[in-house]
């Protein structure tokens, strides 16, 4: 995927999704261009992929469970973001996030947990 105006991929209420050798590219100064965003989703795997965006490489919203991110190159942008800043009292937890053997190049964060 290349140069989306907003999020490149939205996984909302998704189950058992695998991104394998997936490439996303957007300019480093492009706002709101999350690579892969998910919420209310379970068992999402992102493996052997390259995500270059101006925002989060991967972002996880409420009620996301069992996310596996392995061998992903991420950057520029903000890195991997888990959760939100708690703007709504009814937001549910993000649980079971596993990040292994990832490379962050020019990101403001590696993995960021928002609470």
mmCIF file of the C-alpha atoms, coordinates in Angstrom:
data_MODEL
# 
_entry.id   MODEL 
# 
loop_
_atom_site.group_PDB 
_atom_site.id 
_atom_site.type_symbol 
_atom_site.label_atom_id 
_atom_site.label_alt_id 
_atom_site.label_comp_id 
_atom_site.label_asym_id 
_atom_site.label_entity_id 
_atom_site.label_seq_id 
_atom_site.pdbx_PDB_ins_code 
_atom_site.Cartn_x 
_atom_site.Cartn_y 
_atom_site.Cartn_z 
_atom_site.occupancy 
_atom_site.B_iso_or_equiv 
_atom_site.pdbx_formal_charge 
_atom_site.auth_seq_id 
_atom_site.auth_comp_id 
_atom_site.auth_asym_id 
_atom_site.auth_atom_id 
_atom_site.pdbx_PDB_model_num 
ATOM 1   C CA . UNK A 1 1   ? 0.000   0.000   0.000  1.00 0.00 ? 1   UNK A CA 1 
ATOM 2   C CA . UNK A 1 2   ? 1.296   3.456   -0.789 1.00 0.00 ? 2   UNK A CA 1 
ATOM 3   C CA . UNK A 1 3   ? 0.469   7.052   0.163  1.00 0.00 ? 3   UNK A CA 1 
ATOM 4   C CA . UNK A 1 4   ? -2.960  6.670   1.745  1.00 0.00 ? 4   UNK A CA 1 
ATOM 5   C CA . UNK A 1 5   ? -4.534  9.944   2.839  1.00 0.00 ? 5   UNK A CA 1 
ATOM 6   C CA . UNK A 1 6   ? -5.395  8.425   6.232  1.00 0.00 ? 6   UNK A CA 1 
ATOM 7   C CA . UNK A 1 7   ? -5.002  5.014   7.866  1.00 0.00 ? 7   UNK A CA 1 
ATOM 8   C CA . UNK A 1 8   ? -3.724  2.500   5.352  1.00 0.00 ? 8   UNK A CA 1 
ATOM 9   C CA . UNK A 1 9   ? -5.449  -0.537  6.891  1.00 0.00 ? 9   UNK A CA 1 
ATOM 10  C CA . UNK A 1 10  ? -8.264  -0.676  9.460  1.00 0.00 ? 10  UNK A CA 1 
ATOM 11  C CA . UNK A 1 11  ? -8.966  -3.956  11.252 1.00 0.00 ? 11  UNK A CA 1 
ATOM 12  C CA . UNK A 1 12  ? -12.154 -3.253  13.167 1.00 0.00 ? 12  UNK A CA 1 
ATOM 13  C CA . UNK A 1 13  ? -13.978 -6.194  14.766 1.00 0.00 ? 13  UNK A CA 1 
ATOM 14  C CA . UNK A 1 14  ? -11.614 -8.539  12.914 1.00 0.00 ? 14  UNK A CA 1 
ATOM 15  C CA . UNK A 1 15  ? -10.514 -12.054 13.843 1.00 0.00 ? 15  UNK A CA 1 
ATOM 16  C CA . UNK A 1 16  ? -7.611  -14.254 12.753 1.00 0.00 ? 16  UNK A CA 1 
ATOM 17  C CA . UNK A 1 17  ? -5.968  -11.838 10.297 1.00 0.00 ? 17  UNK A CA 1 
ATOM 18  C CA . UNK A 1 18  ? -2.364  -12.302 9.105  1.00 0.00 ? 18  UNK A CA 1 
ATOM 19  C CA . UNK A 1 19  ? -0.249  -9.687  7.345  1.00 0.00 ? 19  UNK A CA 1 
ATOM 20  C CA . UNK A 1 20  ? 2.740   -11.526 5.864  1.00 0.00 ? 20  UNK A CA 1 
ATOM 21  C CA . UNK A 1 21  ? 5.440   -9.691  3.872  1.00 0.00 ? 21  UNK A CA 1 
ATOM 22  C CA . UNK A 1 22  ? 3.181   -6.631  3.795  1.00 0.00 ? 22  UNK A CA 1 
ATOM 23  C CA . UNK A 1 23  ? 4.652   -3.270  2.755  1.00 0.00 ? 23  UNK A CA 1 
ATOM 24  C CA . UNK A 1 24  ? 3.202   0.145   3.552  1.00 0.00 ? 24  UNK A CA 1 
ATOM 25  C CA . UNK A 1 25  ? 4.802   3.416   2.484  1.00 0.00 ? 25  UNK A CA 1 
ATOM 26  C CA . UNK A 1 26  ? 3.915   7.084   3.095  1.00 0.00 ? 26  UNK A CA 1 
ATOM 27  C CA . UNK A 1 27  ? 6.042   10.229  3.515  1.00 0.00 ? 27  UNK A CA 1 
ATOM 28  C CA . UNK A 1 28  ? 7.489   10.771  6.979  1.00 0.00 ? 28  UNK A CA 1 
ATOM 29  C CA . UNK A 1 29  ? 5.710   14.122  7.333  1.00 0.00 ? 29  UNK A CA 1 
ATOM 30  C CA . UNK A 1 30  ? 2.242   12.812  6.431  1.00 0.00 ? 30  UNK A CA 1 
ATOM 31  C CA . UNK A 1 31  ? -0.198  13.137  9.387  1.00 0.00 ? 31  UNK A CA 1 
ATOM 32  C CA . UNK A 1 32  ? -2.712  10.475  10.449 1.00 0.00 ? 32  UNK A CA 1 
ATOM 33  C CA . UNK A 1 33  ? -1.264  7.810   8.188  1.00 0.00 ? 33  UNK A CA 1 
ATOM 34  C CA . UNK A 1 34  ? -1.187  4.867   10.601 1.00 0.00 ? 34  UNK A CA 1 
ATOM 35  C CA . UNK A 1 35  ? 0.031   1.774   8.810  1.00 0.00 ? 35  UNK A CA 1 
ATOM 36  C CA . UNK A 1 36  ? -2.218  -0.839  10.429 1.00 0.00 ? 36  UNK A CA 1 
ATOM 37  C CA . UNK A 1 37  ? -4.865  0.226   12.948 1.00 0.00 ? 37  UNK A CA 1 
ATOM 38  C CA . UNK A 1 38  ? -6.973  -2.252  14.864 1.00 0.00 ? 38  UNK A CA 1 
ATOM 39  C CA . UNK A 1 39  ? -9.738  -2.156  17.473 1.00 0.00 ? 39  UNK A CA 1 
ATOM 40  C CA . UNK A 1 40  ? -12.120 -4.762  18.894 1.00 0.00 ? 40  UNK A CA 1 
ATOM 41  C CA . UNK A 1 41  ? -10.021 -7.383  17.121 1.00 0.00 ? 41  UNK A CA 1 
ATOM 42  C CA . UNK A 1 42  ? -8.466  -10.706 18.145 1.00 0.00 ? 42  UNK A CA 1 
ATOM 43  C CA . UNK A 1 43  ? -5.506  -12.757 16.910 1.00 0.00 ? 43  UNK A CA 1 
ATOM 44  C CA . UNK A 1 44  ? -3.843  -10.337 14.501 1.00 0.00 ? 44  UNK A CA 1 
ATOM 45  C CA . UNK A 1 45  ? -0.377  -11.336 13.184 1.00 0.00 ? 45  UNK A CA 1 
ATOM 46  C CA . UNK A 1 46  ? 2.001   -8.957  11.428 1.00 0.00 ? 46  UNK A CA 1 
ATOM 47  C CA . UNK A 1 47  ? 5.146   -10.742 10.257 1.00 0.00 ? 47  UNK A CA 1 
ATOM 48  C CA . UNK A 1 48  ? 8.114   -10.036 7.960  1.00 0.00 ? 48  UNK A CA 1 
ATOM 49  C CA . UNK A 1 49  ? 6.749   -6.636  6.955  1.00 0.00 ? 49  UNK A CA 1 
ATOM 50  C CA . UNK A 1 50  ? 7.946   -3.072  6.313  1.00 0.00 ? 50  UNK A CA 1 
ATOM 51  C CA . UNK A 1 51  ? 5.819   -0.156  7.506  1.00 0.00 ? 51  UNK A CA 1 
ATOM 52  C CA . UNK A 1 52  ? 6.990   3.381   6.706  1.00 0.00 ? 52  UNK A CA 1 
ATOM 53  C CA . UNK A 1 53  ? 4.497   6.110   7.643  1.00 0.00 ? 53  UNK A CA 1 
ATOM 54  C CA . UNK A 1 54  ? 4.298   9.563   9.173  1.00 0.00 ? 54  UNK A CA 1 
ATOM 55  C CA . UNK A 1 55  ? 2.270   8.297   12.114 1.00 0.00 ? 55  UNK A CA 1 
ATOM 56  C CA . UNK A 1 56  ? 2.015   4.981   13.992 1.00 0.00 ? 56  UNK A CA 1 
ATOM 57  C CA . UNK A 1 57  ? 3.345   1.920   12.179 1.00 0.00 ? 57  UNK A CA 1 
ATOM 58  C CA . UNK A 1 58  ? 0.819   -0.154  14.102 1.00 0.00 ? 58  UNK A CA 1 
ATOM 59  C CA . UNK A 1 59  ? -1.856  1.223   16.437 1.00 0.00 ? 59  UNK A CA 1 
ATOM 60  C CA . UNK A 1 60  ? -4.159  -0.717  18.729 1.00 0.00 ? 60  UNK A CA 1 
ATOM 61  C CA . UNK A 1 61  ? -7.449  0.624   20.004 1.00 0.00 ? 61  UNK A CA 1 
ATOM 62  C CA . UNK A 1 62  ? -9.717  -0.709  22.718 1.00 0.00 ? 62  UNK A CA 1 
ATOM 63  C CA . UNK A 1 63  ? -10.742 -4.342  23.105 1.00 0.00 ? 63  UNK A CA 1 
ATOM 64  C CA . UNK A 1 64  ? -7.845  -5.652  21.018 1.00 0.00 ? 64  UNK A CA 1 
ATOM 65  C CA . UNK A 1 65  ? -6.497  -9.045  22.073 1.00 0.00 ? 65  UNK A CA 1 
ATOM 66  C CA . UNK A 1 66  ? -3.628  -11.311 21.077 1.00 0.00 ? 66  UNK A CA 1 
ATOM 67  C CA . UNK A 1 67  ? -1.546  -9.290  18.630 1.00 0.00 ? 67  UNK A CA 1 
ATOM 68  C CA . UNK A 1 68  ? 1.712   -10.797 17.355 1.00 0.00 ? 68  UNK A CA 1 
ATOM 69  C CA . UNK A 1 69  ? 4.218   -8.470  15.653 1.00 0.00 ? 69  UNK A CA 1 
ATOM 70  C CA . UNK A 1 70  ? 7.449   -10.119 14.520 1.00 0.00 ? 70  UNK A CA 1 
ATOM 71  C CA . UNK A 1 71  ? 10.279  -9.181  12.161 1.00 0.00 ? 71  UNK A CA 1 
ATOM 72  C CA . UNK A 1 72  ? 8.744   -5.821  11.271 1.00 0.00 ? 72  UNK A CA 1 
ATOM 73  C CA . UNK A 1 73  ? 10.782  -2.810  10.184 1.00 0.00 ? 73  UNK A CA 1 
ATOM 74  C CA . UNK A 1 74  ? 9.077   0.380   11.295 1.00 0.00 ? 74  UNK A CA 1 
ATOM 75  C CA . UNK A 1 75  ? 9.855   4.019   10.644 1.00 0.00 ? 75  UNK A CA 1 
ATOM 76  C CA . UNK A 1 76  ? 9.789   6.912   10.417 1.00 0.00 ? 76  UNK A CA 1 
ATOM 77  C CA . UNK A 1 77  ? 6.737   7.868   12.455 1.00 0.00 ? 77  UNK A CA 1 
ATOM 78  C CA . UNK A 1 78  ? 5.762   7.080   16.014 1.00 0.00 ? 78  UNK A CA 1 
ATOM 79  C CA . UNK A 1 79  ? 6.479   3.355   16.244 1.00 0.00 ? 79  UNK A CA 1 
ATOM 80  C CA . UNK A 1 80  ? 3.942   0.899   17.675 1.00 0.00 ? 80  UNK A CA 1 
ATOM 81  C CA . UNK A 1 81  ? 1.191   2.404   19.854 1.00 0.00 ? 81  UNK A CA 1 
ATOM 82  C CA . UNK A 1 82  ? -0.894  0.377   22.271 1.00 0.00 ? 82  UNK A CA 1 
ATOM 83  C CA . UNK A 1 83  ? -4.124  1.764   23.732 1.00 0.00 ? 83  UNK A CA 1 
ATOM 84  C CA . UNK A 1 84  ? -5.308  5.340   23.872 1.00 0.00 ? 84  UNK A CA 1 
ATOM 85  C CA . UNK A 1 85  ? -5.091  8.345   26.131 1.00 0.00 ? 85  UNK A CA 1 
ATOM 86  C CA . UNK A 1 86  ? -8.298  7.278   27.896 1.00 0.00 ? 86  UNK A CA 1 
ATOM 87  C CA . UNK A 1 87  ? -10.645 9.868   26.464 1.00 0.00 ? 87  UNK A CA 1 
ATOM 88  C CA . UNK A 1 88  ? -13.646 7.627   27.138 1.00 0.00 ? 88  UNK A CA 1 
ATOM 89  C CA . UNK A 1 89  ? -14.333 5.870   30.438 1.00 0.00 ? 89  UNK A CA 1 
ATOM 90  C CA . UNK A 1 90  ? -15.955 2.926   28.634 1.00 0.00 ? 90  UNK A CA 1 
ATOM 91  C CA . UNK A 1 91  ? -12.851 1.965   26.619 1.00 0.00 ? 91  UNK A CA 1 
ATOM 92  C CA . UNK A 1 92  ? -11.855 -1.656  27.131 1.00 0.00 ? 92  UNK A CA 1 
ATOM 93  C CA . UNK A 1 93  ? -8.331  -2.987  27.685 1.00 0.00 ? 93  UNK A CA 1 
ATOM 94  C CA . UNK A 1 94  ? -5.789  -4.024  25.068 1.00 0.00 ? 94  UNK A CA 1 
ATOM 95  C CA . UNK A 1 95  ? -4.296  -7.378  26.111 1.00 0.00 ? 95  UNK A CA 1 
ATOM 96  C CA . UNK A 1 96  ? -1.794  -9.952  24.887 1.00 0.00 ? 96  UNK A CA 1 
ATOM 97  C CA . UNK A 1 97  ? 0.539   -7.905  22.682 1.00 0.00 ? 97  UNK A CA 1 
ATOM 98  C CA . UNK A 1 98  ? 3.776   -9.618  21.640 1.00 0.00 ? 98  UNK A CA 1 
ATOM 99  C CA . UNK A 1 99  ? 6.543   -7.741  19.793 1.00 0.00 ? 99  UNK A CA 1 
ATOM 100 C CA . UNK A 1 100 ? 9.660   -9.667  18.759 1.00 0.00 ? 100 UNK A CA 1 
ATOM 101 C CA . UNK A 1 101 ? 12.704  -8.933  16.557 1.00 0.00 ? 101 UNK A CA 1 
ATOM 102 C CA . UNK A 1 102 ? 11.444  -5.588  15.243 1.00 0.00 ? 102 UNK A CA 1 
ATOM 103 C CA . UNK A 1 103 ? 13.586  -2.732  13.948 1.00 0.00 ? 103 UNK A CA 1 
ATOM 104 C CA . UNK A 1 104 ? 12.693  0.926   14.522 1.00 0.00 ? 104 UNK A CA 1 
ATOM 105 C CA . UNK A 1 105 ? 14.382  3.471   12.230 1.00 0.00 ? 105 UNK A CA 1 
ATOM 106 C CA . UNK A 1 106 ? 13.861  7.192   12.884 1.00 0.00 ? 106 UNK A CA 1 
ATOM 107 C CA . UNK A 1 107 ? 10.775  6.707   15.055 1.00 0.00 ? 107 UNK A CA 1 
ATOM 108 C CA . UNK A 1 108 ? 9.859   8.919   17.998 1.00 0.00 ? 108 UNK A CA 1 
ATOM 109 C CA . UNK A 1 109 ? 9.115   5.771   20.043 1.00 0.00 ? 109 UNK A CA 1 
ATOM 110 C CA . UNK A 1 110 ? 9.696   2.057   19.835 1.00 0.00 ? 110 UNK A CA 1 
ATOM 111 C CA . UNK A 1 111 ? 6.635   0.594   21.519 1.00 0.00 ? 111 UNK A CA 1 
ATOM 112 C CA . UNK A 1 112 ? 4.447   3.116   23.318 1.00 0.00 ? 112 UNK A CA 1 
ATOM 113 C CA . UNK A 1 113 ? 1.756   2.190   25.836 1.00 0.00 ? 113 UNK A CA 1 
ATOM 114 C CA . UNK A 1 114 ? -0.874  4.912   26.180 1.00 0.00 ? 114 UNK A CA 1 
ATOM 115 C CA . UNK A 1 115 ? -2.900  4.991   29.380 1.00 0.00 ? 115 UNK A CA 1 
# 
